[in-house]
Amino acid sequence: MKKYSLLSLLGIFSMLFLSSCLKDKNVDNRVYGVDGSDDSRIVEIAGDKTYKSFAFDFQNLAISPTIFELRLASNELPTSDVTVTLSLAKSQAMITAYNTANGTSFVPLPPAIGTVPLTYVIPAGQRSVAVKINTNSINFDPSTIYALGFEIASVSDPSFKISGNFKSILVSFSAKNRFDGNYQMIFKTSGWAAYGISDNLTGTWPSNADGTSIFMITSSGTSVDLFDDWGFGTYIQPAFTAGNAGATGFGATSPRFIFDLATNKLVNVINTTPPDARNRAFALNPAFTDSRFDPATRTIYARYIMTQIGRPIQTIDAEFRYVSARP
């Protein structure tokens, strides 16, 4: 089945926009810097990415993880300390450009919840130094993705030049709870056969193993929102047409799953989309009491219903099988 994710397409275009048009494979592989010579002396942001993302566990713990490295691209190691200074002067512009290109809504990381030192010393005889963020993700708003845009501003040793191609990077930060992840959804619906919706047939979403499926995205310490990354690229309740003939989704729906942290039971399902004339709403199916998160397998079992004015109840029996951490 064709994938319709505009976010994915825009992401590809943004990487083309943000990355340089280098043709030299040795430059692409970071064998040497922009000069392309063996004796170049370059200070750069290590790696070949202009964007990196971090999703921290939503817990009360002070952490200082490495977010990228500053590196000296030179055959000879420095004989004295080299001080490299970063700048956040272009951070807002970088965030705005990324949001525009990718349809995201990153916001600047407030200093009150996370700080990154801007001055680093690469010791004599060393080639690189780690850039770290000091933070505690319990202070994050889990529904928000924060970001900072860094650029190398200066280097103390005049014999080193600032890279023209690897001098800046955008880094995003978010918090994730235990239910967050990339899942495959196996489910069946019943009640809306008269409206062309599959009835009592189990289907798998996605039907192909392309590595993208259902994202459960942290919305609070106890809840996740269902994001379909395969068929629609948005928050929506997926479904199949009659006989599981094709993929579809219910408009004006965006399921949120709410758990009890002490028991891992699923205690509620709600619709976060403002109601339209149909007034579609979600709720747990009262006929069952086994909706839950299994921490051993990271599987979510959810039995819930969808209601709409003028229609019978649509039941949804779903099993969300954990595939991987959410990208």
Secondary structure, DSSP 4 states (H G I P E B T S, - for coil): -----HHHHHHHHHHHHHS-----HHHHTTSS-TT-STT--EEEESSS-SEEEEEEESSS-EE--EEEEEEEE-SSPPSS-EEEEEE-TTHHHHHHHHHHHHT---EEPPTTTEE---EEEE-TT--EEEEE-EEEGGGS-TT--EEEEEEEEEES-TTSEEPSSSSEEEEEEEEE-TT-EEEEEEEEEES-GGGTB--S--EEESSS-SS--EEEEESSSSEEEEEETTTTSEE-EEEEBGGG-SEEEETT--EEEEE-TTT-BEEEEEE-SPP-TT--EEEE-TT----EEETTTTEEEEEEEEE-TTS--EEEEEEEEEEE---
